[in-house]
Amino acid sequence: ERIEASIRKRTEEVERSLSSSLRERDKEREQHKKDEAVQLFNALLVDLVRNSEASWRDTRKQLRKDHRWELAELLDREEKEKIFEEHIESLFKRNKEMFHKLLDETNISLVAGWKEVKKVIKEDPRYSKFSSSDRKREKEFSDYMHEKYVQAKADFRELLKETKLITYKSKKLIEESDSHLKDIEKILENDKRYLVLDCAPEERAKILLAYVEDLHRRGVPPPPTASEPSRRSTK
């Protein structure tokens, strides 16, 4: 009797284990089918949806006409819409990068206006591909220019830190004579981080004098350590 109970127990364990394995295999098979459906639907979107301003409501009608819509039936409507939105986001990012690249290539001044830049770039396909709305293009241009201007000022401040001639004594020397400021500017003029702000000389001068004032306020700097980066030598 004990042997029979033991055999029965062992049989139940084997059946449970087998049942669990089968369930796991079914689960894996279902997941594999779901992954295939996602791939199919993504391929459908890549082929048919190339406009980053397309809406799900309008595009869905066109997608339904393709046989791959039915092949992706394992995906419910919400899942399809989510994949569509991710595809649109990816298209928008790519078009935005291309639009920024176009602006980079145009080599425009930091104070250039949209109207003058638009005349130069409007024939390029990257211009129209970014958006059909001129207002959106202008907004993106404004954001791009703001980022460039902020970065240019940050780069200039970095240049000032690298310039060895500018010290805590500079404020006093500038007040005593114009020659020290001219010597500083002569060094800075050799660097594009200074030149890029030629379009905003007042802002550039303000940043330079603010830096000189800051060094003056801090006074004599502590002795340099081995880890401190070397500063730009006088040219």
Residue frames relative to the residue before (quaternion, step in Angstrom):
aa qw qx qy qz dx dy dz
E 1.0000 0.0000 0.0000 0.0000 0.00 0.00 0.00
R 0.6493 0.5102 -0.3086 0.4721 3.52 1.01 -0.85
I 0.6309 0.5357 -0.3211 0.4602 3.56 1.09 -0.81
E 0.6494 0.5215 -0.3128 0.4566 3.57 0.98 -0.91
A 0.6442 0.5217 -0.3102 0.4654 3.58 1.01 -0.89
S 0.6464 0.5269 -0.3034 0.4610 3.53 1.03 -0.87
I 0.6522 0.5058 -0.3029 0.4766 3.57 1.01 -0.90
R 0.6507 0.5267 -0.3086 0.4515 3.55 0.99 -0.93
K 0.6475 0.5266 -0.3014 0.4610 3.54 1.00 -0.91
R 0.6599 0.5123 -0.2914 0.4660 3.52 0.99 -0.96
T 0.6334 0.5354 -0.3180 0.4594 3.58 1.04 -0.86
E 0.6527 0.5169 -0.3067 0.4613 3.56 0.98 -0.90
E 0.6383 0.5333 -0.3159 0.4565 3.56 1.04 -0.83
V 0.6488 0.5159 -0.3022 0.4707 3.55 1.00 -0.93
E 0.6660 0.5093 -0.2992 0.4556 3.57 0.96 -0.94
R 0.6395 0.5243 -0.3172 0.4643 3.56 1.05 -0.85
S 0.6570 0.5199 -0.2912 0.4617 3.52 0.99 -0.96
L 0.6579 0.5112 -0.2933 0.4688 3.55 1.01 -0.93
S 0.6462 0.5267 -0.3031 0.4617 3.54 1.00 -0.93
S 0.6478 0.5187 -0.3029 0.4686 3.56 1.03 -0.88
S 0.6491 0.5213 -0.3048 0.4626 3.59 1.00 -0.89
L 0.6582 0.5094 -0.3044 0.4633 3.56 1.00 -0.88
R 0.6377 0.5263 -0.3198 0.4627 3.56 1.04 -0.84
E 0.6460 0.5274 -0.3007 0.4627 3.53 1.04 -0.92
R 0.6569 0.5110 -0.3013 0.4654 3.56 1.01 -0.90
D 0.6371 0.5237 -0.3183 0.4676 3.58 1.03 -0.83
K 0.6350 0.5422 -0.3087 0.4556 3.52 1.06 -0.90
E 0.6592 0.5069 -0.2910 0.4730 3.56 0.98 -0.93
R 0.6461 0.5257 -0.3135 0.4560 3.56 1.01 -0.88
E 0.6514 0.5152 -0.3051 0.4660 3.57 1.01 -0.88
Q 0.6507 0.5182 -0.3082 0.4615 3.56 1.02 -0.87
H 0.6270 0.5399 -0.3210 0.4607 3.55 1.07 -0.83
K 0.6543 0.5071 -0.3026 0.4724 3.58 0.99 -0.89
K 0.6379 0.5293 -0.3141 0.4629 3.57 1.06 -0.84
D 0.6458 0.5204 -0.3100 0.4647 3.58 0.99 -0.89
E 0.6373 0.5260 -0.3154 0.4666 3.57 1.04 -0.83
A 0.6410 0.5293 -0.3126 0.4596 3.57 1.02 -0.86
V 0.6326 0.5266 -0.3182 0.4703 3.59 1.04 -0.83
Q 0.6537 0.5156 -0.3030 0.4637 3.59 0.95 -0.92
L 0.6512 0.5207 -0.3049 0.4602 3.57 0.96 -0.90
F 0.6867 0.4863 -0.2851 0.4590 3.54 0.91 -0.95
N 0.6236 0.5304 -0.3313 0.4690 3.58 1.08 -0.73
A 0.6375 0.5253 -0.3168 0.4661 3.59 1.03 -0.85
L 0.6226 0.5437 -0.3208 0.4625 3.56 1.07 -0.81
L 0.6712 0.4990 -0.2887 0.4659 3.58 0.95 -0.91
V 0.6319 0.5379 -0.3274 0.4519 3.59 0.98 -0.87
D 0.6932 0.4888 -0.2685 0.4566 3.58 0.99 -0.89
L 0.8229 0.3127 -0.1209 0.4587 3.57 0.86 -0.97
V 0.7597 0.3388 -0.1989 0.5182 3.61 1.09 -0.54
R 0.0862 0.8238 -0.5496 0.1094 3.57 -0.29 1.28
N 0.6181 0.5178 -0.3378 0.4856 3.55 1.31 0.02
S 0.3733 -0.7664 0.4810 0.2048 3.59 -0.56 1.16
E 0.6637 0.4857 -0.3116 0.4759 3.60 1.25 -0.14
A 0.3961 0.7270 -0.4706 0.3051 3.59 1.30 0.15
S 0.2990 -0.7453 0.5663 0.1853 3.58 -1.09 0.73
W 0.6092 -0.5705 0.4127 0.3648 3.56 -1.18 0.62
R 0.6425 0.5619 -0.3211 0.4104 3.56 0.92 -0.95
D 0.7283 0.4216 -0.2415 0.4832 3.59 0.85 -0.97
T 0.6790 0.5197 -0.2916 0.4287 3.57 0.96 -0.89
R 0.5781 0.6265 -0.3673 0.3719 3.57 1.07 -0.77
K 0.6264 0.5503 -0.3344 0.4393 3.60 1.02 -0.82
Q 0.6708 0.4913 -0.2853 0.4768 3.56 0.99 -0.88
L 0.6589 0.5290 -0.3054 0.4391 3.58 0.97 -0.88
R 0.6162 0.5794 -0.3380 0.4127 3.58 1.05 -0.78
K 0.6307 0.5569 -0.3283 0.4293 3.60 1.15 -0.59
D 0.6382 0.5166 -0.3213 0.4718 3.58 1.24 -0.36
H 0.5433 -0.6589 0.4123 0.3172 3.61 -0.91 0.92
R 0.5980 0.5905 -0.3651 0.4005 3.60 1.16 -0.49
W 0.5075 0.6333 -0.4216 0.4044 3.57 1.25 -0.34
E 0.6902 0.4668 -0.2662 0.4847 3.58 0.94 -0.94
L 0.6297 0.5444 -0.3378 0.4392 3.59 1.05 -0.73
A 0.7008 0.4222 -0.2564 0.5147 3.57 1.22 -0.47
E 0.2410 0.8270 -0.4803 0.1652 3.59 1.19 0.56
L 0.5467 0.6158 -0.4031 0.3993 3.61 1.20 -0.35
L 0.6524 0.4822 -0.3120 0.4944 3.58 1.24 -0.39
D 0.3441 -0.7297 0.5430 0.2330 3.58 -0.86 0.88
R 0.7442 -0.4337 0.2637 0.4343 3.58 -1.28 0.21
E 0.6510 0.5263 -0.3138 0.4481 3.58 0.98 -0.89
E 0.6553 0.5128 -0.3109 0.4593 3.58 1.00 -0.85
K 0.6458 0.5128 -0.3157 0.4694 3.58 1.00 -0.84
E 0.6612 0.5077 -0.3108 0.4565 3.57 0.94 -0.86
K 0.6291 0.5371 -0.3267 0.4572 3.59 1.03 -0.81
I 0.6581 0.4964 -0.3014 0.4793 3.60 0.96 -0.92
F 0.6208 0.5433 -0.3275 0.4606 3.58 1.07 -0.79
E 0.6738 0.4972 -0.2966 0.4592 3.59 0.88 -0.97
E 0.6302 0.5219 -0.3289 0.4714 3.60 1.05 -0.74
H 0.6333 0.5287 -0.3163 0.4683 3.57 1.07 -0.80
I 0.6488 0.5144 -0.3058 0.4700 3.59 0.97 -0.90
E 0.6409 0.5289 -0.3134 0.4597 3.58 1.00 -0.88
S 0.6457 0.5205 -0.3009 0.4708 3.56 1.03 -0.86
L 0.6408 0.5179 -0.3108 0.4739 3.59 1.01 -0.85
F 0.6577 0.5209 -0.3076 0.4489 3.57 0.93 -0.95
K 0.6535 0.5188 -0.3140 0.4530 3.58 0.93 -0.91
R 0.6613 0.5051 -0.3074 0.4617 3.56 0.95 -0.91
N 0.6704 0.4979 -0.2966 0.4633 3.60 0.93 -0.89
K 0.6249 0.5343 -0.3258 0.4668 3.56 1.12 -0.74
E 0.6388 0.5221 -0.3171 0.4677 3.58 0.99 -0.86
M 0.6678 0.5003 -0.2944 0.4660 3.58 0.97 -0.90
F 0.6303 0.5268 -0.3232 0.4699 3.59 1.07 -0.77
H 0.6521 0.5018 -0.3037 0.4804 3.58 1.00 -0.85
K 0.6270 0.5337 -0.3310 0.4609 3.58 1.04 -0.79
L 0.6205 0.5401 -0.3244 0.4669 3.56 1.04 -0.82
L 0.6673 0.4898 -0.2944 0.4777 3.59 0.96 -0.89
D 0.6128 0.5467 -0.3404 0.4579 3.59 1.06 -0.77
E 0.6883 0.5020 -0.2688 0.4494 3.55 0.91 -1.01
T 0.6298 0.5685 -0.3288 0.4147 3.58 1.14 -0.63
N 0.2495 -0.8216 0.4832 0.1710 3.57 1.33 -0.30
I 0.2209 0.8166 -0.4989 0.1884 3.56 0.79 1.06
S 0.5767 -0.5814 0.4534 0.3518 3.54 -1.24 0.55
L 0.5963 -0.6017 0.4049 0.3440 3.57 -1.17 0.61
V 0.7272 0.3863 -0.2471 0.5108 3.60 1.21 -0.31
A 0.3458 0.7531 -0.4910 0.2687 3.59 1.26 0.30
G 0.3624 -0.7314 0.5407 0.2032 3.57 -1.12 0.74
W 0.6698 -0.5263 0.3523 0.3876 3.56 -1.25 0.48
K 0.6433 0.5561 -0.3395 0.4020 3.60 0.89 -0.89
E 0.7049 0.4535 -0.2777 0.4695 3.58 0.86 -0.92
V 0.6516 0.5077 -0.3167 0.4663 3.60 1.04 -0.76
K 0.6103 0.5821 -0.3347 0.4204 3.56 1.01 -0.87
K 0.6328 0.5487 -0.3262 0.4383 3.60 0.99 -0.87
V 0.6907 0.4954 -0.2678 0.4537 3.56 1.06 -0.83
I 0.8037 0.3529 -0.1504 0.4549 3.59 0.92 -0.91
K 0.5031 0.7246 -0.4022 0.2450 3.62 1.17 -0.42
E 0.6528 0.5145 -0.3280 0.4489 3.63 1.14 -0.42
D 0.5645 0.6023 -0.3841 0.4137 3.58 1.24 -0.30
P 0.5197 -0.6678 0.4274 0.3182 3.65 -0.83 0.91
R 0.5967 0.5788 -0.3647 0.4194 3.60 1.14 -0.54
Y 0.5727 0.5920 -0.3619 0.4365 3.57 1.24 -0.50
S 0.7487 0.3889 -0.2174 0.4908 3.59 0.76 -1.05
K 0.6162 0.5696 -0.3498 0.4165 3.58 1.12 -0.62
F 0.5899 0.5900 -0.3765 0.4027 3.59 1.08 -0.64
S 0.7683 -0.2227 0.1677 0.5761 3.59 0.90 -0.91
S 0.4425 -0.6657 0.5258 0.2909 3.56 -1.21 0.50
S 0.6384 0.5237 -0.3125 0.4696 3.57 1.31 -0.22
D 0.3990 -0.7231 0.5129 0.2344 3.57 -0.69 1.09
R 0.6058 0.5650 -0.3509 0.4367 3.57 1.10 -0.67
K 0.6575 0.4976 -0.3049 0.4766 3.60 1.02 -0.81
R 0.6332 0.5257 -0.3279 0.4639 3.57 1.05 -0.79
E 0.6658 0.5018 -0.3011 0.4629 3.57 0.95 -0.89
K 0.6314 0.5299 -0.3247 0.4638 3.59 1.02 -0.82
E 0.6613 0.4963 -0.3041 0.4731 3.59 0.95 -0.89
F 0.6207 0.5389 -0.3270 0.4663 3.58 1.06 -0.81
S 0.6551 0.5174 -0.3068 0.4572 3.61 0.93 -0.92
D 0.6519 0.5060 -0.3068 0.4741 3.58 0.98 -0.89
Y 0.6368 0.5385 -0.3075 0.4583 3.56 1.01 -0.92
M 0.6874 0.4852 -0.2797 0.4624 3.59 0.88 -0.99
H 0.6216 0.5390 -0.3385 0.4567 3.57 1.04 -0.76
E 0.6549 0.5116 -0.3019 0.4672 3.58 0.95 -0.92
K 0.6526 0.5223 -0.3070 0.4551 3.59 0.98 -0.89
Y 0.6656 0.5109 -0.2945 0.4573 3.56 1.00 -0.89
V 0.6436 0.5141 -0.3080 0.4760 3.57 0.97 -0.90
Q 0.6659 0.5029 -0.2910 0.4679 3.59 0.97 -0.91
A 0.6346 0.5375 -0.3263 0.4494 3.60 1.00 -0.83
K 0.6653 0.4909 -0.3024 0.4742 3.59 0.99 -0.81
A 0.6319 0.5216 -0.3240 0.4729 3.58 1.06 -0.76
D 0.6475 0.5175 -0.3081 0.4669 3.59 1.01 -0.85
F 0.6449 0.5186 -0.3192 0.4618 3.58 1.03 -0.80
R 0.6306 0.5231 -0.3332 0.4665 3.60 1.00 -0.78
E 0.6238 0.5339 -0.3248 0.4694 3.57 1.10 -0.77
L 0.6269 0.5368 -0.3224 0.4635 3.58 1.03 -0.82
L 0.6408 0.5302 -0.3220 0.4523 3.58 0.97 -0.86
K 0.6424 0.5236 -0.3184 0.4602 3.59 1.01 -0.81
E 0.6832 0.4923 -0.2751 0.4640 3.58 1.12 -0.72
T 0.6302 0.5741 -0.3266 0.4081 3.59 1.22 -0.46
K 0.3665 -0.7948 0.4531 0.1693 3.54 -0.30 1.36
L 0.6134 0.5876 -0.3505 0.3945 3.58 1.07 -0.70
I 0.6613 0.4767 -0.3118 0.4881 3.60 1.12 -0.59
T 0.0808 0.8029 -0.5811 0.1056 3.58 -0.56 1.21
Y 0.7148 -0.4145 0.3258 0.4595 3.56 -1.31 -0.11
K 0.6273 0.5393 -0.3305 0.4543 3.61 1.27 -0.34
S 0.4929 0.7237 -0.4015 0.2684 3.58 1.22 -0.46
K 0.6207 0.5596 -0.3618 0.4131 3.61 0.93 -0.78
K 0.6727 0.4948 -0.2835 0.4714 3.56 0.90 -0.99
L 0.6620 0.5165 -0.3007 0.4523 3.58 0.97 -0.91
I 0.6468 0.5115 -0.3124 0.4716 3.60 1.04 -0.79
E 0.6478 0.5218 -0.3118 0.4593 3.58 1.04 -0.81
E 0.6768 0.4982 -0.2797 0.4642 3.56 1.12 -0.72
S 0.8164 -0.0533 0.0854 0.5686 3.58 1.03 -0.81
D 0.5342 -0.6330 0.4659 0.3113 3.58 -1.19 0.64
S 0.5539 0.6729 -0.3822 0.3071 3.56 1.12 -0.63
H 0.6359 0.5347 -0.3479 0.4344 3.63 0.98 -0.76
L 0.6524 0.5074 -0.3103 0.4698 3.59 0.97 -0.87
K 0.6420 0.5235 -0.3153 0.4630 3.57 1.05 -0.82
D 0.6339 0.5283 -0.3229 0.4634 3.58 1.05 -0.78
I 0.6329 0.5249 -0.3215 0.4696 3.57 1.03 -0.84
E 0.6861 0.4935 -0.2820 0.4540 3.57 0.85 -1.01
K 0.6010 0.5687 -0.3513 0.4381 3.58 1.11 -0.70
I 0.6563 0.4861 -0.3002 0.4928 3.58 1.06 -0.77
L 0.6780 0.5189 -0.2912 0.4316 3.57 0.87 -1.01
E 0.6121 0.5982 -0.3374 0.3920 3.58 1.07 -0.74
N 0.6182 0.5544 -0.3380 0.4429 3.59 1.24 -0.33
D 0.6975 0.4517 -0.2538 0.4951 3.58 1.28 -0.16
K 0.4995 -0.6816 0.4468 0.2938 3.59 -0.89 0.94
R 0.5745 0.5944 -0.3841 0.4113 3.61 1.17 -0.45
Y 0.6276 0.4748 -0.3173 0.5292 3.57 1.29 -0.39
L 0.6923 0.5214 -0.2712 0.4186 3.55 0.85 -1.06
V 0.6204 0.5703 -0.3534 0.4061 3.60 1.03 -0.75
L 0.6960 0.4371 -0.2661 0.5037 3.58 1.25 -0.42
D 0.2697 0.7668 -0.5253 0.2518 3.60 1.21 0.50
C 0.6464 0.5352 -0.3046 0.4506 3.56 1.16 -0.67
A 0.7667 0.2341 -0.1469 0.5794 3.60 1.26 -0.27
P 0.0368 -0.8640 0.5018 0.0176 3.62 0.69 1.09
E 0.6379 0.5375 -0.3365 0.4369 3.60 1.03 -0.74
E 0.6571 0.4989 -0.3023 0.4774 3.57 0.98 -0.89
R 0.6372 0.5329 -0.3159 0.4586 3.58 1.01 -0.84
A 0.6608 0.4987 -0.3003 0.4738 3.59 0.95 -0.91
K 0.6276 0.5472 -0.3230 0.4498 3.57 1.05 -0.82
I 0.6563 0.5054 -0.3017 0.4722 3.59 0.99 -0.90
L 0.6459 0.5285 -0.3124 0.4537 3.58 0.98 -0.89
L 0.7068 0.4580 -0.2684 0.4676 3.59 0.82 -1.00
A 0.6101 0.5370 -0.3490 0.4664 3.60 1.10 -0.64
Y 0.6430 0.5139 -0.3143 0.4729 3.58 1.06 -0.78
V 0.6345 0.5248 -0.3149 0.4720 3.59 1.01 -0.88
E 0.6469 0.5220 -0.2982 0.4693 3.58 1.00 -0.91
D 0.6493 0.5270 -0.3091 0.4529 3.58 0.98 -0.87
L 0.6576 0.4980 -0.3073 0.4745 3.60 0.96 -0.87
H 0.6277 0.5397 -0.3232 0.4584 3.58 1.03 -0.83
R 0.6690 0.5123 -0.2899 0.4539 3.57 0.94 -0.94
R 0.6759 0.4958 -0.2926 0.4601 3.59 1.03 -0.77
G 0.3462 -0.7694 0.4745 0.2509 3.57 1.15 -0.55
V 0.8074 -0.2495 0.1895 0.4999 3.55 -1.28 -0.42
P 0.3649 -0.7488 0.5063 0.2233 3.61 -0.70 1.03
P 0.5689 -0.5735 0.4442 0.3875 3.61 -1.16 0.46
P 0.6265 -0.5381 0.3775 0.4188 3.63 -1.13 0.47
P 0.5347 -0.6505 0.4294 0.3265 3.60 -0.99 0.80
T 0.2850 -0.7380 0.5844 0.1806 3.55 -1.15 0.67
A 0.6914 -0.4844 0.3405 0.4140 3.56 -1.30 0.29
S 0.6895 0.5025 -0.2815 0.4392 3.58 1.11 -0.69
E 0.5571 0.6291 -0.3937 0.3726 3.59 1.24 -0.31
P 0.4565 -0.6909 0.4733 0.3004 3.64 -0.80 0.89
S 0.5185 -0.6476 0.4576 0.3201 3.56 -1.02 0.77
R 0.3666 -0.7359 0.5274 0.2141 3.56 -1.02 0.78
R 0.6507 -0.5483 0.3699 0.3730 3.53 -1.23 0.61
S 0.3600 -0.7436 0.5242 0.2065 3.56 -0.81 0.98
T 0.6130 -0.5576 0.4185 0.3719 3.53 -1.23 0.50
K 0.2619 -0.7708 0.5623 0.1453 3.55 -0.92 0.96
